[in-house]
Every structure is written in structure tokens, then in C-alpha cells.
Amino acid sequence: MAKILHNKQNRKELKQLYSTTEETRTVISFYRYVHIDSPDILRDELYAAFDRIALKGRIYLAPEGINAQVSLPDLHVEEFHRIIATFDVLKGIRLNIAIEHHAKSFFALTIKVREKIVADGIDDPSFDATASGIHLDAASFNELAQLPETILVDMRNHYESEIGHFKNARLPEVVTFRESLPIVLSELADQKEQPIIMYCTGGIRCEKASAFLKHHGFKNVFQLEGGIIKYAHDVKAQNLTNLFIGKNFVFDERLGERISEHVIAQCHQCGAACDDHTNCANDACHMLFIQCASCAQKLHNCCSQQCADFTQLPLEEQVSLRKITQFNGSSFSKGRYRAARSGTGIPNH
């Protein structure tokens, strides 16, 4: 019998199914820059193995490596460890266990083959992503990060750092990783001798970014081992000072996990202290933005009054209007939208 290497139900059906489950699941992320000869073959092998243990999430494969964010039932965690040990490219890989777990983090298993596991815009055959900076554990990170000559750089996007970041970090105002690399390179061009620490969510972006700086002649480049996720675990386990303030943005249904009690962001609609991201409830918009509970109630979980009114129309009318109506989701990149304080949903710039 042929193996089925795709989801048998669509995402909407799967989301409805898992929204009511009481099943406890563990959320895990992992990556590795490693040469993969046949990503397509590995894709099929991984899908067959992971589907058996009800693993859900997103896995990207490329000739340069693997990048995964997944969740699986707690009762299958041991089997998961046994499975990854059977694949040479996964043996000994570091697993980042999420700070907060949720059965609704992922609803389907998607494994895709791409040109790169992290889109970087680098078109230089001599660049080696494995030649990364020196890895720092939480204690070493704290020590070096607090020295006055150290430069700390957040390699995430602005909508991630908006809700949480390390103290005194430089926060590039970017929407994509590939956008951040030339900006960081330019801004640090005169500081090639200073210690530079790069960090991101789980390590995959700063791994490549630190290699990128070294490729361009920077001498003292470091990166936070395991990113913010591992750091949060380690400072708690080792009773270290937590230098991270706020929330860590995550790319699943949770959209964030609490690292410290600080709330450093504001509702994009009323300005109240808030660090809860949401996607606009209007299916024709889906703008990512920060919204407090009060505005969510007033605007039906939408980014604007326009979208709120639109969601109240009969479904047939919504479908007919989608192609001729422009919403914030088609006008603004992630997190760029700011609704007017009046609640009208007219963007402020």
C-alpha cells in the first residue's frame, strides 16, 4: 500500500478538531545547518515517520539544512527522540523546548523543500553558514552582554522585538531577516573589532547572521546558544539574572510566550499597555497587530472598524466584495499598521 505523505484533512477541519482536544502536547523547535544531498527524499521519510506519532507543525528542508517548529502528544515524546536518532542529519541535534505549551500551537504537519531554510538574500557561493560565531551559554551571555564595549544585536523582525527584547539591544526596524543583514552590516561597519553578540528566537537566524559578519571581516562575533528559548530555560534553572524583558514572539498559534512580567508594548488601537499579538478576524485581511481585550471586544477581534463591519456581512456578500475591497492586510506589512486612537481604524503614520 502506498504511503500517504500529506494531510488527509484540510487545515480548517484540523483546526476545528484540535480546538476542542484535551490532549497535552510538547512544543519543540530545532534546526541545523548541514549539507543535505536529497531534501526531497528526506522530506518523504520524515513525513512518514512523524505522521505516525501525530506530530504537527512546520518543517523546512534545503540543501543547507533543516528548520522545524513542531508539537506532539506528550506520550510520543520518547518515540520522537528514537525517530530523530535514526536520521544522520538529526543525530544529536539540539531541541528547544517551548516555555509555554499549548495543544493548539499547530494543527497540521507540513514539510516543505526550499532553496534555503532561512531566506537571506545572500548570493555568494563562498559564504559558509556553518562558520558561525562563538556560542554563548546563558551565564556567559549575561557576563559579556553587560560589558560597556559589547554591542548586542537583535536579529529578529521589528514586530517580534516590539513585545520583548534584551536590555540595551539594538533593534533593527525590519520586517524580514534578509532585510536586516545589509542594515546590520552597514551600521556596524566601523566596529569590527568590538565584541558583537547576536540573538534571535531559537538560534537559526543569528547563526547565519554571525557567519555573515565573520565573512565580512568582523573579529569578535558571538551568538546566544539556543536563542531566547534556551536562555529563558537556563536562567530559571540556574537562578541567573534574566536580562530579557517582555514576551518572546513565536511563529505558531500562540504568537508569544511570557519571559518576564514586563509589558513593554502598547495596543495598536488605543495605546493601552498590551503585548498580545493577534491576526485580524477578517479572513480577507489577517493583519498581524497588537490588540487589548477591550478593543478586541469593540472591534470583533479586527484591526479596524472597516474589517469589523465587513465580518458582520452575510458570508456570500463578503466573498463577492473581497476581490474589490482593500484592507490593512494588503496595505501594510506585519505590525506596521496603527489604528487611530479614536477606534475608527484609520491608520496613523
ZAVEX-457537 format. One line per 3 residues: number of its first residue (from 0); for each residue x, y, z of N, C-alpha, C, CB. Coordinates in steps of 0.2 Angstrom, whole numbers. Atoms other than C-alpha are relative to their C-alpha. Glycine has a CB too. Layout:
// ZAVEX-457537
NUM	X Y Z X Y Z X Y Z X Y Z | ...
This chain:
// ZAVEX-457537
0	4 -6 0 0 0 0 4 6 0 -5 0 6 | -4 -6 1 7 17 -5 -1 4 7 -2 4 -6 | 0 -4 -6 11 29 10 -3 7 -2 7 1 2
3	4 -7 1 0 45 11 5 5 3 -7 0 3 | -5 -5 -3 13 59 13 -3 7 0 6 0 -4 | 3 -6 0 1 73 15 -6 0 5 -3 3 -7
6	5 0 -5 -13 79 27 -7 -3 -3 -1 7 3 | 6 3 3 -29 69 24 -6 5 1 -2 -6 3 | 5 -5 -1 -40 84 31 3 7 -1 -3 -1 7
9	-3 -7 1 -38 102 27 1 4 6 -5 4 -5 | -2 -4 -6 -32 115 39 -6 2 4 5 6 -2 | 6 -2 -4 -49 121 44 -3 -5 4 -5 3 -5
12	3 6 -3 -55 104 48 4 -2 6 -1 -6 -5 | -5 2 -5 -39 100 58 -1 5 6 7 0 -3 | 0 -5 -5 -40 117 67 -7 -1 5 -1 7 -3
15	6 1 -3 -58 113 72 0 -6 5 -6 -1 -4 | -1 6 -4 -53 96 78 4 1 6 3 -6 -4 | -4 -1 -6 -39 101 89 -2 6 4 7 2 -3
18	3 -6 -5 -48 117 96 -4 -3 6 -4 5 -4 | 4 3 -6 -58 105 107 4 -6 4 -6 -3 -3 | -3 6 -3 -45 92 112 3 2 7 6 -2 -5
21	-3 -1 -7 -39 90 130 7 -3 0 -5 -4 5 | -7 4 0 -23 81 124 6 5 2 1 -2 -7 | -6 -4 -1 -7 88 131 6 -1 -4 2 -1 8
24	-5 0 5 7 92 119 6 3 2 -3 2 -7 | -6 -4 -1 25 97 119 2 4 -6 6 -5 3 | -2 -4 6 31 111 108 7 0 0 -3 7 1
27	-7 1 1 48 109 101 2 3 -6 2 -7 0 | -3 -3 6 59 119 89 7 -3 -1 0 7 0 | -7 2 1 76 113 81 2 2 -7 0 -8 1
30	-3 -1 6 87 117 67 7 -2 -1 0 8 -2 | -7 1 0 104 113 60 2 2 -8 1 -8 1 | -3 -2 6 115 120 46 4 -6 -2 4 6 -1
33	-3 6 2 120 104 37 -1 -2 -7 -2 -6 5 | 1 1 8 123 98 19 -5 -6 0 7 -2 -3 | 5 5 1 108 88 14 0 -2 -8 -7 2 2
36	0 1 7 110 79 -3 -6 -1 -4 4 -7 -1 | 7 1 4 92 74 -7 -5 2 5 -1 -8 -1 | 5 -2 -5 80 85 3 -7 -3 -2 -1 8 -1
39	7 3 2 65 78 -7 -1 -7 3 -1 -1 -7 | 0 7 -3 69 60 -1 -1 0 7 6 -4 -2 | 0 -1 -7 72 66 17 -7 2 2 5 5 2
42	7 -3 -1 55 75 16 -5 -6 1 -2 5 -5 | 4 6 0 46 59 12 1 -4 6 0 -4 -6 | -2 4 -5 55 49 25 -2 3 7 7 -1 0
45	2 -3 -6 52 62 39 -8 0 1 3 7 0 | 7 0 -1 34 64 35 -3 -7 2 -3 2 -7 | 3 7 -2 30 45 36 2 -1 7 3 -5 -5
48	-1 1 -7 39 44 52 -3 4 5 8 1 1 | 3 -4 -5 32 59 61 -8 0 0 2 7 -2 | 7 0 0 14 57 55 -2 -6 4 -2 -2 -8
51	2 6 -4 14 40 64 -1 2 8 5 -5 0 | 1 -2 -7 16 49 81 -4 7 1 7 1 3 | 5 -6 0 3 63 77 4 7 1 -5 -1 6
54	-4 -7 -1 17 77 76 -3 5 -5 7 -2 -2 | 2 -5 4 11 93 69 5 6 0 -7 3 3 | -5 -6 0 20 109 64 3 1 -7 6 -1 4
57	-3 -2 6 31 116 50 7 -2 0 -1 8 -1 | -7 2 1 47 109 44 3 2 -7 1 -8 1 | -3 -2 7 58 116 30 7 -3 -1 1 8 0
60	-6 3 2 72 107 21 3 3 -5 -2 -8 -1 | -4 -3 5 85 113 10 7 -3 -1 1 8 1 | -6 3 0 102 108 4 5 3 5 4 2 -7
63	-4 -2 -5 109 119 18 -2 -2 7 0 8 0 | 1 2 -6 100 111 32 -8 -1 1 2 4 5 | 7 1 -2 83 109 42 -2 5 5 0 -7 3
66	3 -5 -5 72 121 52 -7 -3 1 0 7 -3 | 7 2 -2 57 115 62 -3 3 6 1 -8 1 | 4 -2 -6 44 121 74 -6 -5 0 -2 7 -1
69	5 6 0 33 106 79 -3 0 7 3 -6 -2 | 3 2 -6 21 100 93 -2 -8 -1 -6 4 2 | 2 7 0 17 82 98 -3 -2 6 6 -5 -2
72	3 2 -6 7 72 111 6 -2 5 -4 -6 -1 | -5 2 -5 17 70 127 2 -7 0 -2 2 7 | -1 7 0 15 52 126 4 -3 -5 -7 -4 0
75	-4 2 6 25 51 110 7 3 0 -3 2 -7 | -6 -4 0 40 62 115 6 -5 0 0 4 7 | -5 5 0 51 46 119 1 -3 -7 -1 -5 5
78	-1 3 7 47 39 102 3 5 -5 -7 -2 -2 | -3 -5 4 51 56 94 7 0 0 -3 7 2 | -7 0 -1 68 55 101 3 -6 -3 2 0 8
81	-2 6 3 70 37 95 0 1 -8 -4 -6 1 | 0 -1 7 65 43 77 5 4 -2 -7 3 -2 | -5 -5 3 77 58 75 7 -3 1 -1 6 4
84	-6 3 0 91 47 81 2 -5 -6 0 -4 7 | -1 4 5 88 36 66 3 4 -7 -6 -4 -2 | -2 -4 6 92 50 54 7 4 1 -5 6 -2
87	-7 -3 -1 111 55 52 0 8 1 4 -2 -6 | 0 -8 0 107 74 49 -3 2 6 -4 3 -6 | 3 -2 -6 97 74 65 3 -2 7 -7 -2 0
90	-3 3 -6 108 64 77 3 6 4 5 -5 -2 | -3 -5 -4 112 75 92 -2 7 -1 8 -1 -1 | 2 -7 2 103 90 86 -3 3 7 -6 0 -5
93	3 -3 -6 98 102 100 -7 2 -1 4 7 1 | 7 -1 0 80 103 104 -2 5 5 -4 -7 2 | 3 -5 -4 72 119 110 -7 -1 3 1 7 -3
96	6 1 -3 58 115 122 -4 7 1 0 -5 6 | 3 -6 -1 45 129 122 -1 2 7 -7 0 -3 | 2 -3 -7 42 140 138 -7 -2 2 2 7 0
99	7 1 -1 24 138 136 -3 -5 -5 -5 7 0 | 2 5 5 15 123 128 -8 1 -1 1 -7 3 | 7 -1 2 -2 123 120 -2 -5 -5 -2 7 -3
102	2 5 5 -12 109 111 -2 3 -6 -6 -4 3 | 2 -3 6 -17 122 98 5 4 -3 -6 5 2 | -5 -4 3 0 128 93 0 -2 -7 7 -3 3
105	0 2 7 -1 118 76 -5 -5 -1 7 -3 -2 | 6 5 1 -15 109 68 2 -5 -6 -6 5 -2 | -2 5 6 -6 100 53 7 0 -1 -3 3 -7
108	-7 1 1 10 93 48 2 2 -7 2 -7 1 | -3 -2 6 19 102 34 7 0 -1 -3 8 -2 | -7 0 1 36 98 27 1 2 -7 3 -7 1
111	-1 -2 6 42 108 13 8 1 -2 -3 7 -1 | -7 0 3 58 108 2 1 7 -3 2 -5 -5 | -1 -6 3 65 125 -1 7 1 -2 -1 6 6
114	-7 -1 2 81 133 -8 4 1 6 0 7 -5 | -3 -1 -6 86 139 9 -5 -1 6 4 7 0 | 4 0 -6 80 136 27 -2 6 3 3 -5 5
117	1 -7 -2 81 154 31 2 5 -6 4 2 6 | -1 -5 6 79 167 16 4 5 2 -7 2 -2 | -5 -5 -2 94 178 17 2 5 -5 6 -4 3
120	-2 -4 6 96 186 0 8 0 -1 -1 7 2 | -8 0 2 115 181 0 1 -4 -6 3 -4 6 | -2 3 6 121 177 -17 7 0 -1 -3 3 -6
123	-7 1 0 139 172 -13 2 -7 1 3 5 5 | -2 7 -1 145 155 -16 5 -2 5 2 -3 -7 | -6 1 -4 160 157 -5 -3 1 8 5 5 -1
126	3 -1 -7 148 161 10 -1 -7 3 -6 4 0 | 1 6 -4 148 147 23 -4 1 6 7 -4 2 | 5 -1 -6 133 147 35 3 -4 6 -7 -2 -1
129	-2 4 -5 142 134 46 6 4 4 2 -7 -2 | -5 -3 -3 156 146 50 -2 6 5 5 3 -5 | 4 -5 -5 146 155 64 5 2 5 -6 -3 2
132	-3 -3 -6 151 165 79 1 -5 6 -3 6 2 | -1 4 -6 156 159 96 -6 -1 4 6 3 5 | 7 1 -3 141 151 105 1 2 8 -2 -7 -1
135	0 -2 -7 137 158 122 -5 -3 4 0 8 1 | 5 3 -4 128 149 136 -3 6 4 2 -5 5 | 4 -6 -3 116 160 147 5 4 5 -6 -3 4
138	-4 -4 -4 129 164 160 5 4 -3 4 -5 5 | -5 -4 4 142 169 148 -3 6 -4 4 -5 -5 | 3 -5 4 130 179 138 -1 6 5 -7 -3 -3
141	1 -6 -5 125 189 154 6 4 1 -3 -3 6 | -6 -3 -2 143 192 158 2 5 -6 5 -5 1 | -3 -4 6 148 198 140 -5 6 -2 1 -4 -5
144	5 -5 2 132 207 137 0 7 4 -7 -3 0 | 0 -6 -5 134 219 152 6 4 0 -2 -3 7 | -6 -4 1 151 225 147 -1 6 -4 6 -4 -3
147	2 -6 3 150 243 141 3 0 -8 4 6 3 | -2 0 7 160 239 125 -4 -5 -5 8 -2 0 | 3 5 4 149 225 119 -6 3 -3 -3 -6 5
150	6 -2 4 136 228 105 -4 -6 0 2 2 -7 | 5 5 0 120 217 107 -5 2 -6 -3 0 7 | 4 -1 6 110 215 91 -5 -5 0 4 0 -6
153	5 4 0 93 208 90 -1 -2 -8 -7 3 3 | 0 2 7 92 198 73 -8 -2 -2 4 -6 -1 | 7 1 2 73 197 73 -4 6 -3 -4 -2 7
156	4 -5 3 59 207 65 -2 5 5 -5 -3 -5 | 2 -5 -4 53 223 72 -7 -2 4 -2 7 -3 | 6 1 -4 36 216 77 1 -6 5 -6 -3 -5
159	-2 5 -5 45 202 87 3 4 6 5 -5 -3 | -3 -4 -6 56 214 97 -4 5 3 6 4 -3 | 4 -5 -3 42 226 100 -3 -2 6 -6 2 -5
162	3 2 -6 35 215 113 5 -3 5 -6 -6 -2 | -5 2 -4 51 209 120 7 0 -3 -2 -7 3 | -7 0 2 70 210 119 4 1 6 1 6 -5
165	-5 0 -5 86 210 129 1 8 1 6 -3 -2 | -1 -7 -2 90 226 138 6 3 -4 2 1 8 | -5 -3 4 101 238 128 2 -3 -7 6 0 5
168	-2 3 7 100 228 112 -2 5 -5 -4 -6 -1 | 2 -3 6 100 236 95 -6 -4 -3 6 1 -4 | 6 3 3 83 233 87 -1 3 -7 -6 1 4
171	1 -2 7 83 234 68 -7 1 -2 4 -5 -5 | 7 -1 2 67 241 61 -1 -3 -7 -1 8 0 | 0 4 6 65 227 48 -6 -4 1 6 -4 -1
174	6 4 0 51 216 43 2 -7 -2 -5 2 -6 | -3 7 2 62 201 36 7 0 2 -1 -1 -8 | -7 2 -1 78 193 40 5 3 -5 1 -7 2
177	-4 -2 5 85 196 23 1 8 0 -2 -2 -7 | -1 -8 0 82 215 25 5 2 6 -7 3 1 | -4 -2 -6 91 215 42 8 -1 -2 -2 -4 6
180	-7 1 0 108 208 36 4 6 -3 1 -6 -5 | -4 -6 2 114 223 25 -1 6 5 -3 2 -7 | 1 -5 -5 107 235 38 5 -1 5 -7 1 2
183	-5 2 -6 117 227 52 7 1 -2 -2 -7 3 | -7 -1 3 132 226 41 2 7 0 1 -4 -6 | -2 -7 1 132 244 37 0 4 7 -6 3 -4
186	0 -3 -7 128 250 55 6 -2 4 -6 -1 3 | -5 2 -4 142 240 62 7 1 -4 -1 -7 3 | -6 1 5 155 243 48 6 3 4 -2 4 -6
189	-6 -3 -3 166 254 59 2 -3 7 -1 8 1 | -1 3 -6 165 242 74 2 -7 0 -6 1 4 | -2 7 1 173 226 68 5 -3 5 4 0 -7
192	-4 2 -5 185 225 82 -4 -1 7 6 4 2 | 3 1 -6 172 226 96 -4 -7 1 -5 6 1 | 4 6 -1 163 211 104 -7 1 -2 0 -3 7
195	7 -1 2 146 209 95 -4 -7 2 0 1 -8 | 4 6 -2 133 197 102 -7 0 -4 -2 -1 7 | 7 0 4 118 192 90 -4 -5 4 2 -2 -7
198	5 5 -3 102 183 96 -6 1 -4 -1 2 8 | 6 0 3 86 178 90 -5 -5 4 0 -3 -8 | 5 4 -4 71 166 95 3 -7 2 -6 -1 -5
201	-3 7 -2 80 149 94 7 -1 -2 -5 -5 -3 | -7 1 2 97 152 86 1 0 -7 3 -5 3 | -1 1 8 94 149 67 2 6 -3 -6 -3 -3
204	-1 -6 3 94 167 62 7 3 2 -5 5 0 | -6 -3 -2 109 173 72 6 -4 -1 0 2 8 | -6 4 3 119 158 67 2 2 -6 -3 -8 0
207	-2 -2 7 118 163 49 3 8 0 -6 0 -4 | -2 -7 0 120 182 54 7 0 3 -5 4 4 | -7 -1 -2 136 179 64 5 -3 -5 0 -4 7
210	-4 2 5 143 169 50 1 5 -5 -2 -7 -3 | 0 -5 5 139 183 38 4 6 2 -8 3 0 | -5 -5 -2 148 196 49 7 -2 0 -2 2 7
213	-7 2 1 163 185 50 2 0 -7 0 -7 4 | -2 0 7 163 183 32 2 7 -3 -6 -3 -5 | -2 -7 1 164 202 31 5 3 4 -6 4 0
216	-6 -2 -3 179 203 42 -1 2 7 3 6 -3 | 1 -1 -7 172 205 59 3 -5 5 -8 0 2 | -4 4 -4 183 198 73 -3 -3 6 6 4 2
219	2 2 -7 174 196 89 -8 -1 0 2 4 6 | 7 1 1 157 189 84 -3 -6 5 -2 -2 -7 | 3 5 -5 146 179 97 -7 -1 -2 1 2 7
222	7 1 1 129 172 97 -3 -4 6 -2 -4 -7 | 3 3 -5 117 166 110 -2 -7 -1 -6 4 3 | 2 7 1 116 147 111 -7 -2 1 5 -4 4
225	6 2 -1 99 141 108 -5 6 0 -1 -4 6 | 4 -6 0 92 159 107 -4 1 6 -5 -1 -5 | 4 -2 -5 79 166 118 -3 -5 4 -5 5 -2
228	4 6 -3 70 150 121 4 -4 5 -2 -5 -5 | -4 3 -5 85 141 129 2 4 5 6 -3 -4 | -2 -4 -5 91 156 138 -6 1 6 0 7 -3
231	5 -1 -5 74 158 147 0 -7 4 -7 0 -3 | 0 7 -4 75 139 152 6 1 5 0 -6 -4 | -6 1 -4 93 141 158 0 5 6 6 2 -4
234	0 -4 -5 91 157 168 -4 -2 6 -2 7 -2 | 4 3 -5 77 149 178 3 -5 4 -7 -2 -3 | -3 6 -3 86 133 181 6 1 4 2 -5 -6
237	-6 -2 -4 102 141 186 0 6 4 6 1 -6 | 1 -6 -4 95 156 195 4 5 -2 1 -2 8 | -4 -5 3 103 168 184 -4 7 -1 3 -1 -7
240	4 -6 1 98 186 182 -3 0 -8 4 7 0 | 4 1 7 85 187 167 1 7 -3 -7 -2 1 | -1 -6 4 91 201 155 -5 2 -5 7 1 -2
243	5 0 5 76 198 144 -6 3 3 -2 -6 -4 | 6 -3 -3 61 210 146 -6 -1 -5 1 7 1 | 6 0 4 44 206 140 -2 -7 -3 0 4 -6
246	2 6 3 37 192 128 5 -2 -5 -7 0 -2 | -4 2 5 46 181 116 -6 -2 -6 4 -6 1 | 5 1 5 36 181 99 2 -7 -3 1 5 -6
249	0 7 3 33 163 92 -4 0 -6 -1 -5 5 | 3 1 7 28 158 74 -5 -5 0 5 0 -5 | 5 5 0 13 147 79 -6 4 3 2 -6 4
252	7 -2 -2 -5 149 85 1 4 7 -5 -5 1 | 0 -4 -6 1 156 102 3 7 -1 6 -4 5 | -2 -7 2 10 171 94 5 3 6 -5 4 -1
255	-4 -3 -5 20 174 110 0 -5 7 -2 7 2 | -1 4 -7 27 166 127 3 5 5 4 -7 -1 | -3 -5 -5 30 176 143 7 -2 2 -5 0 5
258	-7 1 -3 48 178 148 1 4 6 5 2 -5 | 0 -4 -7 47 192 161 -7 3 0 5 5 0 | 6 -3 -1 32 201 168 -1 7 -3 -1 0 8
261	1 -7 3 36 217 159 -4 0 -6 7 2 -1 | 4 -1 7 24 223 146 2 7 -3 -8 1 2 | -4 -6 3 34 235 135 -4 3 -6 7 -2 -1
264	3 -2 6 22 236 120 -7 3 2 -1 -6 -5 | 7 -3 -1 5 245 118 -5 -3 -6 1 8 -1 | 5 2 4 -11 241 110 0 5 -6 -7 0 3
267	-1 -4 6 -10 247 92 -7 4 -2 1 -4 -6 | 6 -4 1 -28 254 93 -2 5 5 -6 -5 -1 | 2 -5 -6 -30 263 110 6 2 4 -5 -3 4
270	-6 -2 -3 -12 264 116 1 -3 7 0 7 1 | -1 3 -6 -15 254 132 5 -5 0 -7 -4 2 | -6 5 -1 -1 243 139 -3 -7 -2 3 0 7
273	3 6 2 -3 227 130 6 -3 -5 -6 0 -4 | -5 3 5 9 214 121 -3 -7 -3 6 -2 4 | 3 5 3 -4 202 114 -1 1 -8 -7 -2 3
276	1 0 7 -2 199 95 -7 -4 -2 6 -2 -4 | 5 3 3 -17 194 85 0 1 -7 -7 2 3 | 1 -1 7 -22 191 67 -7 3 -1 1 -6 -4
279	7 -2 1 -37 201 61 -5 -5 -2 0 6 -6 | 5 5 1 -53 191 61 -3 0 -7 -5 0 6 | 2 -1 7 -57 197 44 4 -5 -5 0 7 -3
282	-3 5 4 -52 182 33 4 3 -6 -4 -6 -2 | -3 -3 5 -48 194 19 5 5 2 -6 4 -4 | -5 -4 -2 -36 204 29 5 -3 4 -3 6 5
285	-5 4 -4 -27 194 43 6 4 2 2 -6 -4 | -5 -4 -2 -17 209 48 3 -2 7 -2 7 0 | -2 1 -7 -5 205 62 1 6 4 7 -4 -1
288	0 -6 -4 -6 218 76 -1 -2 7 -5 5 -3 | 1 0 -8 -7 221 95 -6 3 1 6 3 3 | 7 -2 -2 -24 222 102 -2 -2 7 -5 -3 -5
291	2 2 -7 -30 223 120 -7 -3 0 0 7 4 | 6 3 0 -45 214 126 -6 5 -1 -1 -3 7 | 5 -5 1 -56 230 126 -1 1 -7 2 6 4
294	1 -1 7 -53 234 108 -2 -6 -4 7 3 -3 | 2 6 4 -55 216 103 -7 -1 1 4 -6 4 | 7 1 0 -72 216 110 -4 5 -4 -2 1 8
297	4 -5 4 -77 233 102 1 -1 -7 4 7 2 | -1 1 7 -70 228 85 0 -7 -2 7 3 -2 | 1 7 2 -74 210 85 6 -4 -2 -5 -1 -6
300	-6 3 2 -56 205 85 3 2 -7 0 -8 0 | -3 -2 6 -52 215 70 4 6 1 -6 2 -5 | -5 -5 0 -39 228 65 -3 7 -1 6 -2 -5
303	3 -7 2 -51 242 60 -8 -1 0 2 2 -7 | 7 0 1 -69 247 60 -3 -3 -6 -3 7 1 | 1 2 6 -69 243 42 -1 -8 0 5 2 -6
306	0 7 0 -65 225 45 -5 -3 4 7 -3 2 | 5 3 -5 -76 223 60 -7 1 -4 0 5 6 | 6 0 4 -91 229 49 0 -5 -5 -1 7 -3
309	0 5 5 -86 218 35 -1 -7 2 7 0 -4 | 1 7 -3 -86 202 46 -7 -1 2 4 -1 6 | 7 1 -1 -104 206 50 -5 -1 -6 -2 6 4
312	4 1 6 -110 205 32 -1 -8 -1 4 3 -6 | 2 7 2 -118 189 26 7 -3 -4 -6 -1 -5 | -6 3 3 -104 177 20 0 1 -8 0 -8 2
315	1 0 7 -110 177 2 2 7 -2 -7 -1 -3 | -2 -7 1 -108 196 2 7 1 1 -4 5 4 | -7 0 -2 -91 195 10 4 -3 -6 2 -3 6
318	-4 3 6 -85 183 -4 0 5 -6 -3 -7 -1 | 0 -5 6 -91 195 -18 4 6 1 -7 1 -1 | -3 -6 -1 -83 210 -10 8 -1 1 -3 4 6
321	-7 0 -1 -66 203 -6 5 2 -5 2 -8 2 | -4 -2 5 -59 205 -23 1 7 -2 -2 -4 -6 | 0 -7 2 -63 223 -25 1 5 6 -7 2 -3
324	-1 -4 -6 -60 229 -7 7 -1 3 -6 -2 6 | -6 0 -3 -44 234 1 0 0 7 5 6 -3 | 0 0 -7 -40 230 19 7 1 2 -2 -6 3
327	-7 -2 -2 -25 234 30 5 -6 -1 0 1 8 | -4 6 1 -18 216 27 3 1 -7 -4 -6 1 | -3 -1 7 -15 221 9 4 6 -1 -5 -1 -5
330	-3 -6 0 -9 238 13 7 1 4 -5 5 1 | -6 -1 -5 4 236 27 3 -7 1 -3 3 7 | -3 6 -2 17 223 31 -1 -1 8 8 1 -1
333	1 2 -7 17 214 48 2 5 5 4 -6 1 | -1 -4 -6 15 225 63 1 8 -2 6 -2 3 | -1 -7 2 16 241 53 -6 4 1 2 1 -8
336	6 -3 -1 -2 245 55 -1 3 7 -6 -5 -2 | 2 -4 -6 -8 258 68 -7 3 -1 6 5 3 | 7 -3 1 -26 261 70 -1 6 4 -5 -5 3
339	1 -6 -3 -32 278 75 -3 -1 7 -5 5 -3 | 3 1 -7 -35 280 94 -7 1 1 4 6 4 | 7 -1 0 -52 285 90 -4 -6 -1 -3 5 -5
342	3 7 1 -56 267 86 -3 0 -7 -5 -1 5 | 3 1 7 -61 271 68 4 -5 -4 0 7 -3 | -4 5 4 -47 260 61 3 4 -5 -5 -5 -3
345	-4 -3 6 -40 274 50 7 0 2 -3 8 0 | -7 1 -2 -21 271 50 3 7 2 4 -3 -5 | -4 -6 -2 -9 283 59 7 -2 -3 0 1 7
348	-6 1 3 8 285 51 5 5 4 1 1 -7
